Structure formats: structure tokens, C-alpha cells
């Protein structure tokens, strides 16, 4: 998937703006882009870059708790400046990212603060990576997109395929730098982190069909 192509001809352009902390959203974006390209779109991806780099894992229980609390109260994570032309030219804008403490991640919140006006008149598709709790995330995105007079589409949501409470416990441990698979009890209930290959394949096919419908 190419980030820039000045010779895209008459192909419709989709710009995917995304933040990925643990690479899970990045994997979704990759397969989403492949499917959209197969469906006739030209795809440009724009990754949000925090000014102060966030390293995964955090390797600290206290840092993980602080990050969770900050996002619960929607405290922004400042991001580096974007090239606005990516959004201005787009026929479709996709905002992709993980759910942090029920909300969009700090970098996505910062993006909305600075670049929301560029979504006016655009179709905007939220793509959400999460454990289970995504509805508050989506409602906040929709509220902001509506404020900008954009056209918010129904979200594409992919959850981690682990039952609760093990999904929450395992995810917390992973972010804090504690590998759940190193503990026999957790390994039984939390065999893997993140999205499955089946989900990624499903998203690519779904994106191809979506492109044909737009």
C-alpha cells in the first residue's frame, strides 16, 4: 500500500488516518487498504505520530495505569503536524485506532482537535480495534464528525477474540510488559494477544465490497 502516488489518475482517493500503539490497528489498516485498492480506490495512509514517542510495551504497571486514567478523562496526546492535503483531496476519510479506556486514543483525540474542520462534507468511516467496549468511542467520534458537518458512516469494529475478564487482564499485562503466556494459569485463559488472521482476511474482503458500494 503506497502512502503517496501523484499519478493516481481518476481513481477515487481514500485517506486512512490512524494511530497504532501495539501494531494491531496497523495490521487492520494494511488489510483494509488492500481491500479498498482491489475495489478501485487509491489509498493513502497517514499514521499519527506523537510528539513524545510512546513505546510498546510500557514495561511498567504504574505507567499503564496512568495512561488508562488519562484517556478515561480524554486527555490528549500531542501529535506532529500533518500534511493537510491528504485530507483535503480525499473522497473518503477513515479514522482508525484502538479504544483506550472506552475512548479514542490520545493521539486520535489530538487529531480531532486540530484537523476536525477538514472533515466537512466528507464521508468518514470509523474503524475501531478494541477488546469489547467500543460504543463510547464511536459515539464520541460521531459527535465530532457531525459537528464538522461530515457524514459519519457506521463503524467497522474488530474485537479481540478472548472472553472477559481474561481479555482485560491479559491486555493490561501485555501493555505493562508482563507476558501472560509465561504464566500457566493465564496461558489457559489468554492464549494470544490481538486480532486473528481470520479477522484480517475478513476485513480485506469486507473492504473490497465496501469500495464497490461507495
PyMOL commands that place a pseudoatom at each C-alpha (Angstrom):
pseudoatom trace, name=CA, resn=UNK, resi=1, chain=A, elem=C, hetatm=0, pos=[0.000, 0.000, 0.000]
pseudoatom trace, name=CA, resn=UNK, resi=2, chain=A, elem=C, hetatm=0, pos=[1.504, 3.334, -1.037]
pseudoatom trace, name=CA, resn=UNK, resi=3, chain=A, elem=C, hetatm=0, pos=[1.410, 6.485, 1.047]
pseudoatom trace, name=CA, resn=UNK, resi=4, chain=A, elem=C, hetatm=0, pos=[1.642, 8.811, -1.952]
pseudoatom trace, name=CA, resn=UNK, resi=5, chain=A, elem=C, hetatm=0, pos=[1.060, 8.487, -5.679]
pseudoatom trace, name=CA, resn=UNK, resi=6, chain=A, elem=C, hetatm=0, pos=[0.866, 11.580, -7.848]
pseudoatom trace, name=CA, resn=UNK, resi=7, chain=A, elem=C, hetatm=0, pos=[-0.238, 9.506, -10.846]
pseudoatom trace, name=CA, resn=UNK, resi=8, chain=A, elem=C, hetatm=0, pos=[-3.423, 8.025, -9.412]
pseudoatom trace, name=CA, resn=UNK, resi=9, chain=A, elem=C, hetatm=0, pos=[-5.466, 9.174, -12.418]
pseudoatom trace, name=CA, resn=UNK, resi=10, chain=A, elem=C, hetatm=0, pos=[-9.203, 9.195, -11.910]
pseudoatom trace, name=CA, resn=UNK, resi=11, chain=A, elem=C, hetatm=0, pos=[-9.234, 6.671, -9.081]
pseudoatom trace, name=CA, resn=UNK, resi=12, chain=A, elem=C, hetatm=0, pos=[-11.171, 7.717, -6.028]
pseudoatom trace, name=CA, resn=UNK, resi=13, chain=A, elem=C, hetatm=0, pos=[-8.944, 8.553, -3.082]
pseudoatom trace, name=CA, resn=UNK, resi=14, chain=A, elem=C, hetatm=0, pos=[-9.345, 7.241, 0.452]
pseudoatom trace, name=CA, resn=UNK, resi=15, chain=A, elem=C, hetatm=0, pos=[-7.150, 8.625, 3.192]
pseudoatom trace, name=CA, resn=UNK, resi=16, chain=A, elem=C, hetatm=0, pos=[-6.703, 6.406, 6.243]
pseudoatom trace, name=CA, resn=UNK, resi=17, chain=A, elem=C, hetatm=0, pos=[-5.699, 8.399, 9.318]
pseudoatom trace, name=CA, resn=UNK, resi=18, chain=A, elem=C, hetatm=0, pos=[-4.669, 6.023, 12.075]
pseudoatom trace, name=CA, resn=UNK, resi=19, chain=A, elem=C, hetatm=0, pos=[-2.821, 5.535, 15.321]
pseudoatom trace, name=CA, resn=UNK, resi=20, chain=A, elem=C, hetatm=0, pos=[-1.430, 2.154, 16.299]
pseudoatom trace, name=CA, resn=UNK, resi=21, chain=A, elem=C, hetatm=0, pos=[0.205, 1.611, 19.681]
pseudoatom trace, name=CA, resn=UNK, resi=22, chain=A, elem=C, hetatm=0, pos=[0.779, -2.155, 19.664]
pseudoatom trace, name=CA, resn=UNK, resi=23, chain=A, elem=C, hetatm=0, pos=[0.594, -2.699, 15.840]
pseudoatom trace, name=CA, resn=UNK, resi=24, chain=A, elem=C, hetatm=0, pos=[-2.932, -4.165, 15.993]
pseudoatom trace, name=CA, resn=UNK, resi=25, chain=A, elem=C, hetatm=0, pos=[-4.547, -1.190, 14.252]
pseudoatom trace, name=CA, resn=UNK, resi=26, chain=A, elem=C, hetatm=0, pos=[-1.639, -1.066, 11.781]
pseudoatom trace, name=CA, resn=UNK, resi=27, chain=A, elem=C, hetatm=0, pos=[-2.447, -4.646, 10.755]
pseudoatom trace, name=CA, resn=UNK, resi=28, chain=A, elem=C, hetatm=0, pos=[-6.104, -3.736, 10.277]
pseudoatom trace, name=CA, resn=UNK, resi=29, chain=A, elem=C, hetatm=0, pos=[-5.135, -0.683, 8.205]
pseudoatom trace, name=CA, resn=UNK, resi=30, chain=A, elem=C, hetatm=0, pos=[-2.865, -2.766, 5.969]
pseudoatom trace, name=CA, resn=UNK, resi=31, chain=A, elem=C, hetatm=0, pos=[-5.595, -5.251, 5.085]
pseudoatom trace, name=CA, resn=UNK, resi=32, chain=A, elem=C, hetatm=0, pos=[-8.239, -2.525, 4.896]
pseudoatom trace, name=CA, resn=UNK, resi=33, chain=A, elem=C, hetatm=0, pos=[-6.104, -0.686, 2.356]
pseudoatom trace, name=CA, resn=UNK, resi=34, chain=A, elem=C, hetatm=0, pos=[-5.511, -3.815, 0.272]
pseudoatom trace, name=CA, resn=UNK, resi=35, chain=A, elem=C, hetatm=0, pos=[-9.244, -4.485, 0.100]
pseudoatom trace, name=CA, resn=UNK, resi=36, chain=A, elem=C, hetatm=0, pos=[-10.074, -0.898, -0.854]
pseudoatom trace, name=CA, resn=UNK, resi=37, chain=A, elem=C, hetatm=0, pos=[-7.447, -0.910, -3.602]
pseudoatom trace, name=CA, resn=UNK, resi=38, chain=A, elem=C, hetatm=0, pos=[-8.888, -4.141, -5.004]
pseudoatom trace, name=CA, resn=UNK, resi=39, chain=A, elem=C, hetatm=0, pos=[-12.266, -2.385, -5.020]
pseudoatom trace, name=CA, resn=UNK, resi=40, chain=A, elem=C, hetatm=0, pos=[-10.997, 0.522, -7.111]
pseudoatom trace, name=CA, resn=UNK, resi=41, chain=A, elem=C, hetatm=0, pos=[-9.760, 3.119, -4.612]
pseudoatom trace, name=CA, resn=UNK, resi=42, chain=A, elem=C, hetatm=0, pos=[-6.330, 4.678, -4.390]
pseudoatom trace, name=CA, resn=UNK, resi=43, chain=A, elem=C, hetatm=0, pos=[-5.246, 4.545, -0.745]
pseudoatom trace, name=CA, resn=UNK, resi=44, chain=A, elem=C, hetatm=0, pos=[-3.059, 6.951, 1.203]
pseudoatom trace, name=CA, resn=UNK, resi=45, chain=A, elem=C, hetatm=0, pos=[-2.253, 6.120, 4.807]
pseudoatom trace, name=CA, resn=UNK, resi=46, chain=A, elem=C, hetatm=0, pos=[-1.338, 8.746, 7.387]
pseudoatom trace, name=CA, resn=UNK, resi=47, chain=A, elem=C, hetatm=0, pos=[-0.001, 7.498, 10.714]
pseudoatom trace, name=CA, resn=UNK, resi=48, chain=A, elem=C, hetatm=0, pos=[-0.396, 9.819, 13.680]
pseudoatom trace, name=CA, resn=UNK, resi=49, chain=A, elem=C, hetatm=0, pos=[2.974, 10.396, 15.352]
pseudoatom trace, name=CA, resn=UNK, resi=50, chain=A, elem=C, hetatm=0, pos=[3.010, 11.540, 18.997]
pseudoatom trace, name=CA, resn=UNK, resi=51, chain=A, elem=C, hetatm=0, pos=[5.491, 14.344, 19.665]
pseudoatom trace, name=CA, resn=UNK, resi=52, chain=A, elem=C, hetatm=0, pos=[6.797, 12.302, 22.594]
pseudoatom trace, name=CA, resn=UNK, resi=53, chain=A, elem=C, hetatm=0, pos=[7.184, 8.730, 21.391]
pseudoatom trace, name=CA, resn=UNK, resi=54, chain=A, elem=C, hetatm=0, pos=[5.012, 6.068, 23.032]
pseudoatom trace, name=CA, resn=UNK, resi=55, chain=A, elem=C, hetatm=0, pos=[6.874, 2.773, 23.296]
pseudoatom trace, name=CA, resn=UNK, resi=56, chain=A, elem=C, hetatm=0, pos=[5.070, -0.565, 23.417]
pseudoatom trace, name=CA, resn=UNK, resi=57, chain=A, elem=C, hetatm=0, pos=[5.059, -2.195, 25.887]
pseudoatom trace, name=CA, resn=UNK, resi=58, chain=A, elem=C, hetatm=0, pos=[5.267, 0.423, 28.596]
pseudoatom trace, name=CA, resn=UNK, resi=59, chain=A, elem=C, hetatm=0, pos=[7.123, -2.032, 30.870]
pseudoatom trace, name=CA, resn=UNK, resi=60, chain=A, elem=C, hetatm=0, pos=[5.511, -0.536, 33.941]
pseudoatom trace, name=CA, resn=UNK, resi=61, chain=A, elem=C, hetatm=0, pos=[2.267, -1.198, 35.794]
pseudoatom trace, name=CA, resn=UNK, resi=62, chain=A, elem=C, hetatm=0, pos=[2.152, 2.376, 37.091]
pseudoatom trace, name=CA, resn=UNK, resi=63, chain=A, elem=C, hetatm=0, pos=[2.696, 3.876, 33.600]
pseudoatom trace, name=CA, resn=UNK, resi=64, chain=A, elem=C, hetatm=0, pos=[-0.071, 1.646, 32.230]
pseudoatom trace, name=CA, resn=UNK, resi=65, chain=A, elem=C, hetatm=0, pos=[-2.500, 2.762, 34.937]
pseudoatom trace, name=CA, resn=UNK, resi=66, chain=A, elem=C, hetatm=0, pos=[-1.622, 6.430, 34.334]
pseudoatom trace, name=CA, resn=UNK, resi=67, chain=A, elem=C, hetatm=0, pos=[-2.170, 6.066, 30.570]
pseudoatom trace, name=CA, resn=UNK, resi=68, chain=A, elem=C, hetatm=0, pos=[-5.540, 4.399, 31.177]
pseudoatom trace, name=CA, resn=UNK, resi=69, chain=A, elem=C, hetatm=0, pos=[-6.667, 7.148, 33.556]
pseudoatom trace, name=CA, resn=UNK, resi=70, chain=A, elem=C, hetatm=0, pos=[-5.541, 9.951, 31.228]
pseudoatom trace, name=CA, resn=UNK, resi=71, chain=A, elem=C, hetatm=0, pos=[-7.528, 8.542, 28.312]
pseudoatom trace, name=CA, resn=UNK, resi=72, chain=A, elem=C, hetatm=0, pos=[-10.548, 7.861, 30.520]
pseudoatom trace, name=CA, resn=UNK, resi=73, chain=A, elem=C, hetatm=0, pos=[-10.648, 11.638, 31.068]
pseudoatom trace, name=CA, resn=UNK, resi=74, chain=A, elem=C, hetatm=0, pos=[-9.860, 12.250, 27.360]
pseudoatom trace, name=CA, resn=UNK, resi=75, chain=A, elem=C, hetatm=0, pos=[-6.508, 13.902, 27.956]
pseudoatom trace, name=CA, resn=UNK, resi=76, chain=A, elem=C, hetatm=0, pos=[-4.876, 14.440, 24.570]
pseudoatom trace, name=CA, resn=UNK, resi=77, chain=A, elem=C, hetatm=0, pos=[-1.514, 13.105, 23.392]
pseudoatom trace, name=CA, resn=UNK, resi=78, chain=A, elem=C, hetatm=0, pos=[0.000, 15.880, 21.212]
pseudoatom trace, name=CA, resn=UNK, resi=79, chain=A, elem=C, hetatm=0, pos=[0.893, 14.798, 17.668]
pseudoatom trace, name=CA, resn=UNK, resi=80, chain=A, elem=C, hetatm=0, pos=[3.262, 16.007, 14.969]
pseudoatom trace, name=CA, resn=UNK, resi=81, chain=A, elem=C, hetatm=0, pos=[1.834, 18.215, 12.225]
pseudoatom trace, name=CA, resn=UNK, resi=82, chain=A, elem=C, hetatm=0, pos=[0.144, 16.513, 9.268]
pseudoatom trace, name=CA, resn=UNK, resi=83, chain=A, elem=C, hetatm=0, pos=[0.089, 17.358, 5.577]
pseudoatom trace, name=CA, resn=UNK, resi=84, chain=A, elem=C, hetatm=0, pos=[-3.493, 18.607, 5.292]
pseudoatom trace, name=CA, resn=UNK, resi=85, chain=A, elem=C, hetatm=0, pos=[-3.631, 17.907, 1.550]
pseudoatom trace, name=CA, resn=UNK, resi=86, chain=A, elem=C, hetatm=0, pos=[-4.133, 14.203, 2.300]
pseudoatom trace, name=CA, resn=UNK, resi=87, chain=A, elem=C, hetatm=0, pos=[-7.472, 15.049, 3.884]
pseudoatom trace, name=CA, resn=UNK, resi=88, chain=A, elem=C, hetatm=0, pos=[-8.463, 17.851, 1.530]
pseudoatom trace, name=CA, resn=UNK, resi=89, chain=A, elem=C, hetatm=0, pos=[-8.239, 15.619, -1.571]
pseudoatom trace, name=CA, resn=UNK, resi=90, chain=A, elem=C, hetatm=0, pos=[-9.899, 12.543, -0.078]
pseudoatom trace, name=CA, resn=UNK, resi=91, chain=A, elem=C, hetatm=0, pos=[-13.223, 11.194, -1.330]
pseudoatom trace, name=CA, resn=UNK, resi=92, chain=A, elem=C, hetatm=0, pos=[-13.421, 9.069, 1.834]
pseudoatom trace, name=CA, resn=UNK, resi=93, chain=A, elem=C, hetatm=0, pos=[-11.636, 9.549, 5.161]
pseudoatom trace, name=CA, resn=UNK, resi=94, chain=A, elem=C, hetatm=0, pos=[-11.121, 6.612, 7.503]
pseudoatom trace, name=CA, resn=UNK, resi=95, chain=A, elem=C, hetatm=0, pos=[-10.210, 7.252, 11.146]
pseudoatom trace, name=CA, resn=UNK, resi=96, chain=A, elem=C, hetatm=0, pos=[-8.723, 4.089, 12.615]
pseudoatom trace, name=CA, resn=UNK, resi=97, chain=A, elem=C, hetatm=0, pos=[-7.424, 3.422, 16.080]
pseudoatom trace, name=CA, resn=UNK, resi=98, chain=A, elem=C, hetatm=0, pos=[-7.693, 1.455, 19.296]
pseudoatom trace, name=CA, resn=UNK, resi=99, chain=A, elem=C, hetatm=0, pos=[-10.117, 2.036, 22.124]
pseudoatom trace, name=CA, resn=UNK, resi=100, chain=A, elem=C, hetatm=0, pos=[-8.335, 3.231, 25.249]
pseudoatom trace, name=CA, resn=UNK, resi=101, chain=A, elem=C, hetatm=0, pos=[-10.415, 3.272, 28.438]
pseudoatom trace, name=CA, resn=UNK, resi=102, chain=A, elem=C, hetatm=0, pos=[-13.674, 3.394, 26.438]
pseudoatom trace, name=CA, resn=UNK, resi=103, chain=A, elem=C, hetatm=0, pos=[-12.473, 6.368, 24.331]
pseudoatom trace, name=CA, resn=UNK, resi=104, chain=A, elem=C, hetatm=0, pos=[-10.451, 7.058, 21.192]
pseudoatom trace, name=CA, resn=UNK, resi=105, chain=A, elem=C, hetatm=0, pos=[-6.716, 7.029, 21.916]
pseudoatom trace, name=CA, resn=UNK, resi=106, chain=A, elem=C, hetatm=0, pos=[-4.953, 10.227, 22.981]
pseudoatom trace, name=CA, resn=UNK, resi=107, chain=A, elem=C, hetatm=0, pos=[-3.362, 10.839, 19.542]
pseudoatom trace, name=CA, resn=UNK, resi=108, chain=A, elem=C, hetatm=0, pos=[-6.725, 10.444, 17.760]
pseudoatom trace, name=CA, resn=UNK, resi=109, chain=A, elem=C, hetatm=0, pos=[-8.282, 12.915, 20.198]
pseudoatom trace, name=CA, resn=UNK, resi=110, chain=A, elem=C, hetatm=0, pos=[-5.494, 15.374, 19.359]
pseudoatom trace, name=CA, resn=UNK, resi=111, chain=A, elem=C, hetatm=0, pos=[-6.121, 14.823, 15.642]
pseudoatom trace, name=CA, resn=UNK, resi=112, chain=A, elem=C, hetatm=0, pos=[-9.790, 15.677, 16.062]
pseudoatom trace, name=CA, resn=UNK, resi=113, chain=A, elem=C, hetatm=0, pos=[-8.943, 18.866, 17.936]
pseudoatom trace, name=CA, resn=UNK, resi=114, chain=A, elem=C, hetatm=0, pos=[-6.598, 20.141, 15.211]
pseudoatom trace, name=CA, resn=UNK, resi=115, chain=A, elem=C, hetatm=0, pos=[-7.983, 18.779, 11.936]
pseudoatom trace, name=CA, resn=UNK, resi=116, chain=A, elem=C, hetatm=0, pos=[-11.708, 18.299, 12.504]
pseudoatom trace, name=CA, resn=UNK, resi=117, chain=A, elem=C, hetatm=0, pos=[-12.604, 21.162, 10.147]
pseudoatom trace, name=CA, resn=UNK, resi=118, chain=A, elem=C, hetatm=0, pos=[-11.108, 19.231, 7.222]
pseudoatom trace, name=CA, resn=UNK, resi=119, chain=A, elem=C, hetatm=0, pos=[-13.834, 16.579, 7.562]
pseudoatom trace, name=CA, resn=UNK, resi=120, chain=A, elem=C, hetatm=0, pos=[-16.574, 18.980, 6.466]
pseudoatom trace, name=CA, resn=UNK, resi=121, chain=A, elem=C, hetatm=0, pos=[-18.605, 17.442, 3.644]
pseudoatom trace, name=CA, resn=UNK, resi=122, chain=A, elem=C, hetatm=0, pos=[-16.539, 14.222, 3.734]
pseudoatom trace, name=CA, resn=UNK, resi=123, chain=A, elem=C, hetatm=0, pos=[-17.723, 10.679, 4.217]
pseudoatom trace, name=CA, resn=UNK, resi=124, chain=A, elem=C, hetatm=0, pos=[-15.925, 9.453, 7.329]
pseudoatom trace, name=CA, resn=UNK, resi=125, chain=A, elem=C, hetatm=0, pos=[-15.628, 5.795, 8.308]
pseudoatom trace, name=CA, resn=UNK, resi=126, chain=A, elem=C, hetatm=0, pos=[-14.528, 4.925, 11.868]
pseudoatom trace, name=CA, resn=UNK, resi=127, chain=A, elem=C, hetatm=0, pos=[-12.504, 1.705, 12.199]
pseudoatom trace, name=CA, resn=UNK, resi=128, chain=A, elem=C, hetatm=0, pos=[-12.095, 0.552, 15.791]
pseudoatom trace, name=CA, resn=UNK, resi=129, chain=A, elem=C, hetatm=0, pos=[-9.767, -2.024, 17.352]
pseudoatom trace, name=CA, resn=UNK, resi=130, chain=A, elem=C, hetatm=0, pos=[-10.785, -2.963, 20.881]
pseudoatom trace, name=CA, resn=UNK, resi=131, chain=A, elem=C, hetatm=0, pos=[-11.410, -5.608, 23.492]
pseudoatom trace, name=CA, resn=UNK, resi=132, chain=A, elem=C, hetatm=0, pos=[-15.189, -5.242, 23.721]
pseudoatom trace, name=CA, resn=UNK, resi=133, chain=A, elem=C, hetatm=0, pos=[-16.108, -1.719, 24.827]
pseudoatom trace, name=CA, resn=UNK, resi=134, chain=A, elem=C, hetatm=0, pos=[-16.283, 0.428, 21.695]
pseudoatom trace, name=CA, resn=UNK, resi=135, chain=A, elem=C, hetatm=0, pos=[-19.644, 2.215, 21.779]
pseudoatom trace, name=CA, resn=UNK, resi=136, chain=A, elem=C, hetatm=0, pos=[-18.500, 5.269, 23.765]
pseudoatom trace, name=CA, resn=UNK, resi=137, chain=A, elem=C, hetatm=0, pos=[-15.519, 5.538, 21.394]
pseudoatom trace, name=CA, resn=UNK, resi=138, chain=A, elem=C, hetatm=0, pos=[-17.805, 5.537, 18.359]
pseudoatom trace, name=CA, resn=UNK, resi=139, chain=A, elem=C, hetatm=0, pos=[-20.351, 7.949, 19.860]
pseudoatom trace, name=CA, resn=UNK, resi=140, chain=A, elem=C, hetatm=0, pos=[-17.604, 10.478, 20.576]
pseudoatom trace, name=CA, resn=UNK, resi=141, chain=A, elem=C, hetatm=0, pos=[-16.220, 10.196, 17.032]
pseudoatom trace, name=CA, resn=UNK, resi=142, chain=A, elem=C, hetatm=0, pos=[-19.710, 10.559, 15.559]
pseudoatom trace, name=CA, resn=UNK, resi=143, chain=A, elem=C, hetatm=0, pos=[-20.430, 13.611, 17.702]
pseudoatom trace, name=CA, resn=UNK, resi=144, chain=A, elem=C, hetatm=0, pos=[-17.241, 15.295, 16.488]
pseudoatom trace, name=CA, resn=UNK, resi=145, chain=A, elem=C, hetatm=0, pos=[-17.785, 14.365, 12.829]
pseudoatom trace, name=CA, resn=UNK, resi=146, chain=A, elem=C, hetatm=0, pos=[-21.368, 15.643, 12.997]
pseudoatom trace, name=CA, resn=UNK, resi=147, chain=A, elem=C, hetatm=0, pos=[-20.070, 18.904, 14.493]
pseudoatom trace, name=CA, resn=UNK, resi=148, chain=A, elem=C, hetatm=0, pos=[-17.761, 19.255, 11.488]
pseudoatom trace, name=CA, resn=UNK, resi=149, chain=A, elem=C, hetatm=0, pos=[-20.719, 18.590, 9.155]
pseudoatom trace, name=CA, resn=UNK, resi=150, chain=A, elem=C, hetatm=0, pos=[-19.113, 15.403, 7.924]
pseudoatom trace, name=CA, resn=UNK, resi=151, chain=A, elem=C, hetatm=0, pos=[-21.036, 12.234, 7.051]
pseudoatom trace, name=CA, resn=UNK, resi=152, chain=A, elem=C, hetatm=0, pos=[-20.262, 9.649, 9.728]
pseudoatom trace, name=CA, resn=UNK, resi=153, chain=A, elem=C, hetatm=0, pos=[-20.702, 6.083, 8.499]
pseudoatom trace, name=CA, resn=UNK, resi=154, chain=A, elem=C, hetatm=0, pos=[-21.497, 3.018, 10.609]
pseudoatom trace, name=CA, resn=UNK, resi=155, chain=A, elem=C, hetatm=0, pos=[-18.246, 1.808, 12.179]
pseudoatom trace, name=CA, resn=UNK, resi=156, chain=A, elem=C, hetatm=0, pos=[-16.175, -1.235, 11.354]
pseudoatom trace, name=CA, resn=UNK, resi=157, chain=A, elem=C, hetatm=0, pos=[-15.309, -2.811, 14.703]
pseudoatom trace, name=CA, resn=UNK, resi=158, chain=A, elem=C, hetatm=0, pos=[-12.894, -5.656, 15.387]
pseudoatom trace, name=CA, resn=UNK, resi=159, chain=A, elem=C, hetatm=0, pos=[-12.648, -7.028, 18.914]
pseudoatom trace, name=CA, resn=UNK, resi=160, chain=A, elem=C, hetatm=0, pos=[-10.037, -9.272, 20.472]
pseudoatom trace, name=CA, resn=UNK, resi=161, chain=A, elem=C, hetatm=0, pos=[-11.441, -12.810, 20.478]
pseudoatom trace, name=CA, resn=UNK, resi=162, chain=A, elem=C, hetatm=0, pos=[-10.821, -13.562, 24.160]
pseudoatom trace, name=CA, resn=UNK, resi=163, chain=A, elem=C, hetatm=0, pos=[-13.567, -13.764, 26.794]
pseudoatom trace, name=CA, resn=UNK, resi=164, chain=A, elem=C, hetatm=0, pos=[-13.737, -11.316, 29.686]
pseudoatom trace, name=CA, resn=UNK, resi=165, chain=A, elem=C, hetatm=0, pos=[-12.325, -10.778, 32.244]
pseudoatom trace, name=CA, resn=UNK, resi=166, chain=A, elem=C, hetatm=0, pos=[-9.305, -12.503, 30.697]
pseudoatom trace, name=CA, resn=UNK, resi=167, chain=A, elem=C, hetatm=0, pos=[-9.171, -10.111, 27.745]
pseudoatom trace, name=CA, resn=UNK, resi=168, chain=A, elem=C, hetatm=0, pos=[-8.859, -7.098, 30.047]
pseudoatom trace, name=CA, resn=UNK, resi=169, chain=A, elem=C, hetatm=0, pos=[-6.368, -8.769, 32.385]
pseudoatom trace, name=CA, resn=UNK, resi=170, chain=A, elem=C, hetatm=0, pos=[-4.256, -10.147, 29.545]
pseudoatom trace, name=CA, resn=UNK, resi=171, chain=A, elem=C, hetatm=0, pos=[-4.234, -6.871, 27.644]
pseudoatom trace, name=CA, resn=UNK, resi=172, chain=A, elem=C, hetatm=0, pos=[-3.226, -4.935, 30.754]
pseudoatom trace, name=CA, resn=UNK, resi=173, chain=A, elem=C, hetatm=0, pos=[-0.407, -7.369, 31.471]
pseudoatom trace, name=CA, resn=UNK, resi=174, chain=A, elem=C, hetatm=0, pos=[0.819, -7.185, 27.869]
pseudoatom trace, name=CA, resn=UNK, resi=175, chain=A, elem=C, hetatm=0, pos=[0.869, -3.376, 27.813]
pseudoatom trace, name=CA, resn=UNK, resi=176, chain=A, elem=C, hetatm=0, pos=[2.630, -3.353, 31.198]
pseudoatom trace, name=CA, resn=UNK, resi=177, chain=A, elem=C, hetatm=0, pos=[5.319, -5.649, 29.782]
pseudoatom trace, name=CA, resn=UNK, resi=178, chain=A, elem=C, hetatm=0, pos=[4.250, -8.830, 31.577]
pseudoatom trace, name=CA, resn=UNK, resi=179, chain=A, elem=C, hetatm=0, pos=[3.791, -11.711, 29.134]
pseudoatom trace, name=CA, resn=UNK, resi=180, chain=A, elem=C, hetatm=0, pos=[0.591, -13.595, 30.116]
pseudoatom trace, name=CA, resn=UNK, resi=181, chain=A, elem=C, hetatm=0, pos=[1.780, -16.689, 28.232]
pseudoatom trace, name=CA, resn=UNK, resi=182, chain=A, elem=C, hetatm=0, pos=[4.626, -17.064, 30.736]
pseudoatom trace, name=CA, resn=UNK, resi=183, chain=A, elem=C, hetatm=0, pos=[2.082, -17.885, 33.443]
pseudoatom trace, name=CA, resn=UNK, resi=184, chain=A, elem=C, hetatm=0, pos=[0.393, -21.291, 33.114]
pseudoatom trace, name=CA, resn=UNK, resi=185, chain=A, elem=C, hetatm=0, pos=[-2.947, -20.129, 34.561]
pseudoatom trace, name=CA, resn=UNK, resi=186, chain=A, elem=C, hetatm=0, pos=[-3.176, -17.079, 32.282]
pseudoatom trace, name=CA, resn=UNK, resi=187, chain=A, elem=C, hetatm=0, pos=[-1.948, -19.026, 29.253]
pseudoatom trace, name=CA, resn=UNK, resi=188, chain=A, elem=C, hetatm=0, pos=[-5.011, -21.244, 29.563]
pseudoatom trace, name=CA, resn=UNK, resi=189, chain=A, elem=C, hetatm=0, pos=[-7.424, -18.290, 29.506]
pseudoatom trace, name=CA, resn=UNK, resi=190, chain=A, elem=C, hetatm=0, pos=[-5.418, -15.857, 27.386]
pseudoatom trace, name=CA, resn=UNK, resi=191, chain=A, elem=C, hetatm=0, pos=[-3.608, -17.780, 24.638]
pseudoatom trace, name=CA, resn=UNK, resi=192, chain=A, elem=C, hetatm=0, pos=[-2.876, -14.805, 22.386]
pseudoatom trace, name=CA, resn=UNK, resi=193, chain=A, elem=C, hetatm=0, pos=[-2.930, -11.003, 22.130]
pseudoatom trace, name=CA, resn=UNK, resi=194, chain=A, elem=C, hetatm=0, pos=[-4.720, -9.050, 19.456]
pseudoatom trace, name=CA, resn=UNK, resi=195, chain=A, elem=C, hetatm=0, pos=[-6.591, -9.847, 16.264]
pseudoatom trace, name=CA, resn=UNK, resi=196, chain=A, elem=C, hetatm=0, pos=[-6.622, -13.167, 14.444]
pseudoatom trace, name=CA, resn=UNK, resi=197, chain=A, elem=C, hetatm=0, pos=[-5.535, -13.884, 10.869]
pseudoatom trace, name=CA, resn=UNK, resi=198, chain=A, elem=C, hetatm=0, pos=[-9.150, -14.763, 10.122]
pseudoatom trace, name=CA, resn=UNK, resi=199, chain=A, elem=C, hetatm=0, pos=[-10.247, -11.269, 11.171]
pseudoatom trace, name=CA, resn=UNK, resi=200, chain=A, elem=C, hetatm=0, pos=[-7.636, -9.631, 8.941]
pseudoatom trace, name=CA, resn=UNK, resi=201, chain=A, elem=C, hetatm=0, pos=[-8.688, -11.723, 5.945]
pseudoatom trace, name=CA, resn=UNK, resi=202, chain=A, elem=C, hetatm=0, pos=[-12.335, -10.920, 6.671]
pseudoatom trace, name=CA, resn=UNK, resi=203, chain=A, elem=C, hetatm=0, pos=[-11.579, -7.191, 6.802]
pseudoatom trace, name=CA, resn=UNK, resi=204, chain=A, elem=C, hetatm=0, pos=[-9.802, -7.241, 3.443]
pseudoatom trace, name=CA, resn=UNK, resi=205, chain=A, elem=C, hetatm=0, pos=[-12.787, -8.918, 1.775]
pseudoatom trace, name=CA, resn=UNK, resi=206, chain=A, elem=C, hetatm=0, pos=[-15.200, -6.577, 3.529]
pseudoatom trace, name=CA, resn=UNK, resi=207, chain=A, elem=C, hetatm=0, pos=[-13.229, -3.515, 2.409]
pseudoatom trace, name=CA, resn=UNK, resi=208, chain=A, elem=C, hetatm=0, pos=[-13.286, -4.694, -1.211]
pseudoatom trace, name=CA, resn=UNK, resi=209, chain=A, elem=C, hetatm=0, pos=[-17.071, -4.990, -1.126]
pseudoatom trace, name=CA, resn=UNK, resi=210, chain=A, elem=C, hetatm=0, pos=[-17.402, -1.641, 0.648]
pseudoatom trace, name=CA, resn=UNK, resi=211, chain=A, elem=C, hetatm=0, pos=[-15.362, 0.071, -2.086]
pseudoatom trace, name=CA, resn=UNK, resi=212, chain=A, elem=C, hetatm=0, pos=[-17.699, -1.278, -4.749]
pseudoatom trace, name=CA, resn=UNK, resi=213, chain=A, elem=C, hetatm=0, pos=[-20.730, 0.061, -2.881]
pseudoatom trace, name=CA, resn=UNK, resi=214, chain=A, elem=C, hetatm=0, pos=[-19.392, 3.596, -2.435]
for i in range(1, 214): cmd.bond("trace and resi %d" % i, "trace and resi %d" % (i + 1))
show_as sticks, trace
zoom trace
